[in-house]
Amino acid sequence: MDLDISLSKLKTKLKSNSKDLLSLNDNHFSVKVLLIQPMYTLPEDVPLVVEIPLGLCYIAAVLRKSGFEVEILDALAEDSSSRADESGRNTYGLTLEEVGDRIKSYRPDVVGVSCLFSMQYPNAKLVLSEVKAVGEKIVTVIGGMHATVAPKEVLSDENCDYVIRGEGEYSFLDLLNRLRDEQDVSTVNGLGYKKDGKVYVNEKTEFIEDLDSLPPPARDLLDVEKYFKAGRAHSFILRDRRNANLVSSRGCPGSCIFCTIHLMWGKNFRARSAEKIVEEIRHLREKYDVRHIQFEDDNLTFDGKRAKKLFKLMRNELGPIPWNTPNGVAAWCMDEEMLKLMKDSGCYYVKFGIESANQRVLSEVIKKPQKIDHVRKLIRSAQKIGLGVGGMFVVGLPGETPEELSQTFNFPYETSLDWAEYSIATPYLGTELERVCRDQGLLDGKDLNAFYARKCLTKESDEAAALERRVQKETIKYLIYRITHHPIRFLRFLRDFPLEHWLFTIKYFNPVKRRRKD
């Protein structure tokens, strides 16, 4: 749909709706907005995560504060049961027909659809199609990581009117204000749109510097109890099901070859104040009886001074509340004092983004400003004060030798990690790794929308299959090692894993099943 047509159709729809939709707000028609997280489709060997969609909650809060009527539909959380297809993949969430019924019931003027991962784009397209089937005049907007890195592809869909790239709160608000007021939208920062049959994409150049200025995420628009009941938190390490995810910072100045974070949130690190974060946690406790926190930050510890202040304030004003770091922490910015403050404030498990145990790979291939000797020291310090310690590793990078790969697989044994997570290097759209793989001809004829963390396109087919088998083998081998060599510590660690995740782990790494599939 072209820009001019979208403007006129929105205005026509507003005028044609029932009287309750014609209430005036500062002499303008009000606009009803529905934000949707689509259903999810995952391979059978990938566990489901069900957590509050904070991105949509922040957008909803900003729009609501500006006078728009907003609702959120999390199609995944509404029904997290699965439906298997012929390829062995499972789809979780409401059916498309059920999503359509919700859209009909709310009768929105604008629908915003989230697409966090390229693998989920087909579901986002289905939702866009359903929106237009319900009402052709409904304006559709899509955001999230996939829309950010592939805006032209997304806009080629006839059911998509607009794309919001990167940080979306104020760009979406600007778009809606201009649509409502029949103003030109072509200069909205980070907007993708269509006009006269052509696709235009604006650069994302503006980011929110003062994150404290954002209103609290509108969790009240969701049935929070459903997320507690699901108990499927990110990373699955969970001491209490009454868990809340929150974000205290955005942006990453790093240049890791495989990472997309800077494409979404920018290169500049921006953080909320310690006082605001403690205020949010206190609110979550009082309103939702939250008993566990997950910091979803990519760089919780990047600003050491700010992080230490936060942990001290949590300790002093909240008392210990169990929390962990599913996305990992910036180890190169940490010291023993910070680890102690984390422990005192309630942290019981810290996950380091180690990536590789070889310094050359870290510095020259991944380009991460991290010293492996410093990571070893931090692990020892964390274990000494009783913190659980996990490590995340990326294997199969172009230029990584077999000897360097073996060093990474040996690292958990050398440092006695409680848990080791291996991801096969995946050239996500927009990353430096994607460019390297393209230059080497590794992506020719490949479906980039099918990417997921376990799937490898940085190697030729036979080599990739061998690497995947090795990751499975090394993971189960280390699990057995922990059980047989450190049974007491393993049992302590076991208590923080929901039973269903252990059942999934046993199913996925069943060697008989793997041999049959191979």
N, C-alpha and C positions, 0 to 999 in steps of 0.2 A: 504494500500500500504506500503511495507517495505521500510526502509530507503535507502538501496542501489538502489532499483528500482526507488525511487523518484529522486535520484541524476541523474541517467542515463536518465530518462524520461525528466527531466527539460533540460538537456543539448541537448538531441535530439530535443526537441521542439524549443529551441533557434536556433539550426542550421537549422531547417526545415522551420522556419518562413521567411517572406519576408525580403528583404534587409534592409528595414527601421528599422527592429528589430535587425539588426546585427551591429549597430553602436558600436564602441569600446569606452570603458571608462576605462582608465588606463590599457589598453591591456586586458580587460575582456568584454564579451558580456553583453550588457545592459539587464535588466529584467523588464518586464512590470507587475505592481502589481495593482490589483483591490481590494479595501476594500469595503465590503458590510455590511450595516445594513439591516437585513431582515425585511419583513413585520411583523406586530404585531397582535396577537390574544388575545382578552380580553373578560372576561365575560361582559354581558350587564350592570352590576352594577358597572363597573370600567371605569372611564373616560380616554380618550386618551390624552397622552402627546406627543407633537411633538417639539423636541428641537434639536439643533445641536449636533451631536455625537462627543463630544470633544475627547473621547478616540481615535477614528479613525482619527480625525484631527491631534492629536499629533503624532500618528504613521506615518501618511502620511508626516508630516513635517520633521520628522527624516529621513525617507527613501528618500525623495526628496533631502534633503540636502546632502545625501550620494551618489547621482547620479542615483537613481532609478526613473523610470517613474511610476507615481502613479495617480490613479483616485479613487474617492469615489462615491459609489452608495448608497444613502439613500432611500431604497425602501419604507420606511414609508412616508417620506416627499414628495416624488415624486407624490404620490396620496394617500391622507389621507382619502378618502372615504371608506366606510365599506361594507363588504359582510357577511351576517349572515349565520350561519350553523344551523343544526337541533337541536343542543344542546342549542341554544340561545346565542352562543358566536359570537363576531364580529371580522373579520379579516380586518385590515386596511393596505393599501399600494398597491404597484404594484402586479399584478398577477404573479404567478411563470413563466408563459410563457413570460411575459414582462421582468422579471428579466433575463431570458435566452436570450432574444433578445439583452439586454444591454451587456451581457457577450460576445455574438457573435460579437457585434459591436466593443468592445474594444479589443478583442483577447488577454487576459492577459496570462502571463506565470504562475503567482501565484495569487490565490484569498484568501484573508483573510476575514473571516466571524466573526462578533461580536455576542456574545450571553450573554447579560448582566444578564438575569434572567432565572432561570430554567424553568419557565412557557413558555418561548419563544424557548426552545430547539427544539421542533418539527418543527418550522419554519426554524431554522438554519439548521436542517437536510435536509429539503426540498431544501434549497438553495445549500447545498453541493452536493446533488444528481443532481440538475440541472447543476451545474458546470461540473460535470463529464459527464453528458449527452452531454454537448456542446463540451467538449474536455477531453478525458480520461487522457491525459498527463498533464493537468493543475494541478499544485500542490496546494492542499488545506490546509489552516491553520485556526484554530478556536481559539478565545480567549474570554475573558470576565469572569464574575463571575462563570457561570455554568461550563465552561471549567476548571476553576481554582479548583473548589471543586469536580468535577466528571470527571477527565481527562481519567480514564480508560473506563468509560462508553462511553464517546465521541469518543475515539479512537477505540472502538469496531465497529463503523460504517465504512463500507468498503470505503465510500466516503471521509473519513477524513484521511489526511496524517499526520498532525502535530497539536499539541496543544501547545499554549503559556499560561503559568500560571501566574497570577498576572500582575504586571506592565509590559507592553509589548513592549515599544518602542525599547529598545536596545537588548532584546532577539530576537525580530522579525528581527531586522537589522542583528544581528549576524547569525541567521539562513539563511537569504537570501545571505549574503556574502559567507557563507560556501557552500550553494547549487550552487551558481554561479561559485565558484572556485573549485567545486568537492572535497571539504574537508569533513572530518568526522564531523557530526553534533551532535553526541551523548553526547557531554559535554556542549551544550548550556544551560545556566542557565534557569531553569523553563520549559524546553522543554519536551513534551510528544511525543513519536515516536514509530514506529513499526519496528522490525527487526527480520528476520527469524521466522516470524509468532508469535512473542511475543511482548507484549506491555511494554514499559519502560517509566517511569516518573521521571524526575529530580526534585529535590527540588528547590523551589524558594528561593534563599538566597541573591541575589544581588538586591538592590534598588538604585534609582538615588538619591544621596545625595544632589547634587547641582541642584535644579529644575530650577534655572535661566539659566543653560546651555542648556536647551531645546529650540529649535526654537519655535516661536509662532505657535499655532495650525493652520493648513492649511484650514481655513474657506473659502478661495478663491476657493477651489475645489468644493464648494457647491453653490447652488442658495440660498443665504441667505434670499432673499425676500420671499421665500416660507415659511420660519419659522415665519417671521413677519406676513404674511397673515394668517397663521394658528392660531396664538394667543393662542396656547395651551401650555403655559409654565408650568413647574413643580410647583405644589401646586396651580396653577390657580389664584394666587394673583398677579395682573399685572396692574400697573398704565399706561403703554404704550406698545402697541403691538411691537414696535421696540425694542425688548428686546434681550439681549445677555447673555448667560450663560457663566460663567468662573469659573476656579478652582485656588485657590491661595495656596493650601497646600495638602499634602497627608499623609496618615498614621494615626493610632490611637493607643495610648498606653492603652486605656481602655480595660475592660474585660466584657462588657455587654453580658449577656448570649445569647441574641437573634441576635447579630450583626455579619455580615460577612466582615465588612470593613477591618479589620486587615488581613484577608485571601487574599485580593486583593492587598492592599497597604502596608502591613507590620505594625508592632507595633510602629516603630519609627516615630514620627512626623517630617515632613520635609516641609519647607515653601519657597515660592518664596519671594523675597525682595519686600518691599513696592514700590520701584521705578519701578520695572518691571511690577507690577500690574497696577499702574497708567499709565505707558507707553502703556499697552495693552488697557486699557479703552479709552485712548486718540485716539489710532489707530482705535478702533471700532467706535468712534464718527465721526472721519474724513472720514473713508472709507465707512462705512455702515449707517451713520446717526443714530447710536444707541442712544436711549433716556432712556433706562432702563437697569439695571444690576441685574442679579441673581447670588449670590455667591453659587455655588453648593458644597462648602467644607462641610465636615463632622465636621470639627473642626476649623472654621474660627477664633474663639476667644480663642483657646487653649493657644497660646503664647500671654499673655496679652500685653507685651511690644511691640511686633511686630504688634499686631492688632491695638493698639493705634497709633503707628507710621503711619500705613496704613491709618487709618481714618483721621488723621491730614493732611496727604499728599493729600488725595482725596479732603478734604475741601479746602485746600490752593491752589492747582494747577488745580483742575477740576471745583470747585464750586459744589453746590449741584446737584447730579444726582440721580434720584430715584433708590433705590435698596432694596432688601430684601434677606432673608435667608431661602429658601424652605426646606433645610435639617436640619434646626435647628442650634442652637449654643451651645457651651459648657458653660452652666450657671455657673458651679462651678469655672470657671476662670474669671468671669466677676465682674465688680463693677459699681457704679454709674457714675464714670468718663468715663468709656468706653461707656456706654449707651448714654451719652451726646455727645461724639465724633461721635458715629454712627449717631445720629440724625442730627448733624451739617453737616455731609458729604453726607446726602441724604437718609439715611435709614428711612423708614416710617412704616415698619412692621417687628417686630422681632418675631421669632418663637423659643420657648424653647422646648427642648427635655425633658419633665418632666417625662414621662414614668409612674410614680405612685405617688400618693399623700401620700403614707404610707412609713415612713422611713425604717421600717423593710424590706419591699418588695424591696425598692431601694438598700439597703445595702446588704441584705442577699440572696435575690432571683435574682435580676437583676445584682447586684454587680457593681453598678454605683457609682462613688465617688462624690455623690451629696447630699446636705442637703436641704430638702424640705423647711425649714424656710428661707434659703438663696434665694431660688427661689421665694418665696412669696415676699421677700423684693425687689428683682429685678423687679418683675412684677409691684409693686407699684411705683417704681422709673421710670420705662419706661412709665407708664400711666401718671405720673405727668408731664413729659416733652412732652407729646403728641404723643408718639409712639403707633401704633397699636400692640397688643400682642396676639399671638396665642400659643397654647400648644399642643404637641403631647403626646399621652398616649398609652401604651401597656397593654392590659387587657387579663385575662384568663391564666396567668402564673401558672405553677405547683407550688403548695404550697401557692398560694394567697387565702386568706379566703374571704367569701362573705362580711364580714364587711370591709375588706381592699379594696375590689373592689368598694364598695359603697363610700368609702372615695375618691377614684379617680373620680368617676362620680360626686361627690359633689364639687370637687375642682374648676371647672370653675365658679360656682355660687359664691363661697367664694371669689374668686380673680377677678371676673368680666372680664374674658378673652373675647376678641373679637371673638375668634373662637377656637373650640376644635376638635381635630382629634383623633379618637380612632382606633387603629389597634389591631386586635386579634392576640395574640402571635402565631407565626408560626415558627416551627422548621426547618429553612432553613439548607440545607446541609452544613456540616462542622462546625456548631455552637455548643456551649455547650448545648443549648436548645435541639438540635437534639439528643445529647447523652443522656440527661436526659429522653427525651420522649421514646427513644429506650429502655432504662433500665426499664422503666415502662410499656413496651409493647404497647404503644399507636400508634406506627407506623407500626405494623404488618399488612401486606397486603395493605398498603396505597400507592398511587401513589405520590411519592415525587416530580415529575416533574410538578404537577398541582398546586404547592403552589403559593399563592398570599397573599398580606397583609391582606385581609379580610377573608381569609379562615383559619379555625382553625383545627389543628390536635393534639392539646395538651389536648383534652378532648374526652371522649366517645361521640358517635354520638348525642345522645339526649341532652346531656349537651352542646355540641358545638353549636347545632342549637338554643338552648335557649339563649346562650351567644350572638350569632349573632343577634337574634331578639332584645335583650336588647340593644346592641350597636346602632342599627337602631332607637330604641325608644328613647334612651338617647340623640342621636344626634339631632333628630327633636325636642325633648322637649326643648333642650337648645337653639336651633335656635328660637323657638317660644318665649322663655323667653327673649332673646335679643331684639326681635322685640317689645314685649309688655312692657318691663321694661326699656330698654335703646334705645328708637327709634332713637334719634338724633345720638348717637354714632354708632348705627347699620347702619344708612343711610350713614354716613361717611365711614364706612368700606365697605359698598356695592359697592361704586364707583370703588373699586379696584378689583372687580370680573367681569370677562367677562360675558355677558348676557347668553351665551350658557352654562356656568358652573352652573349658577343658575337654568336654565331650567333642566339641568341634575340632580341637587340636588332635585328639586321638583319631577322629575320622579322617582328617586331612592327611595326616602323616602315617596312616596305616600302610606299612610296607607291602602287604599283600595286595591291597587295592592299587597302590602305585605301580607295582609290577604288572598287574593286569592292564592298566591304562597304557603303560609304556610298550 
